[in-house]
Amino acid sequence: MKKIITTILLLLIAISSSYAMMGYGNGMGNQNNYNQNNYNQNTYQDEHMLNITNYAYEELSQDEINSLLYMREEEKLAQDVYLEMYDLYNLNVFSNIARSETMHTNMVLQLLNKYNITDPASSQRGVFENQELQNLYNDLIAKGNQNITSALEVGATIEDVDILDLQNQIAKVDNKDIISVYENLLKGSRNHMRSFTSNLNNYGITYEPQYISQDYYNLILSSNNEMGMVNGEVEMGMMDEVNSYEDMQEKMNEHMGVDIQRNDNNFRENQNNNNWFTNIWRGFRGWFTMN
């Protein structure tokens, strides 16, 4: 009888131990995933799930038409430059982000098609209808061809420009579908900026922003990759729909408060799991000693 009871208690201990370890692993795993600050496939997939057909058709102003035409080619510029840099240096950050930029420019294309606007983008790499973007492309390629660190600086510069342009474009439009697309592109550009600057840091180079403010840049780098789609409201990204450094700081504080609560809940759950295991073990030891 004693052997049977002992066997049962040992099985309970093994089960409770496994349960406690699973709870602990899940809690810590979530925290590690959240703190991941590299641009990876999960980030890439999570950025590109927006369905613009969910938005009603709205009349476009001329500013909105001009904005869509410009952003279609600007996102293509980023894609084309990164493809060229990948061909030259075979560095994965360029191929990964080029894939993301393809999705970005296609999101704008969806809007052009929705509103029956002729697509200005050429199917040929490095060719642009907008002469300003053509000149920028030529300059960036010339710099990126110098060496690998210059190429990474080109990547950071493109995201620097893109973030500022998207902020300016959002201020000019009021159609919800355009705003939602632009906010997702903006979030993607911040993720890309983090990745390029991280790669530059590996070479001992610190990128200094040329277009966005230093405060905004610092806050981008001090925050984690942003996940989840923006649908006109602040969702999971801590910096969605913010227009100033003060707004961003407020969103960051709110977001960090949620994270602290989440981690505290994980800790409490793990403590409860461990206490259950401890109580069973103590009971087992007491019974075995008495018998």
Secondary structure as GFF3:
##gff-version 3
##sequence-region A 1 291
A	DSSP	alpha_helix	2	35	.	.	.	ID=ss1
A	DSSP	alpha_helix	41	47	.	.	.	ID=ss2
A	DSSP	three_ten_helix	52	54	.	.	.	ID=ss3
A	DSSP	alpha_helix	62	89	.	.	.	ID=ss4
A	DSSP	alpha_helix	92	114	.	.	.	ID=ss5
A	DSSP	alpha_helix	131	144	.	.	.	ID=ss6
A	DSSP	alpha_helix	148	170	.	.	.	ID=ss7
A	DSSP	alpha_helix	176	202	.	.	.	ID=ss8
A	DSSP	alpha_helix	214	222	.	.	.	ID=ss9
A	DSSP	alpha_helix	245	290	.	.	.	ID=ss10
###
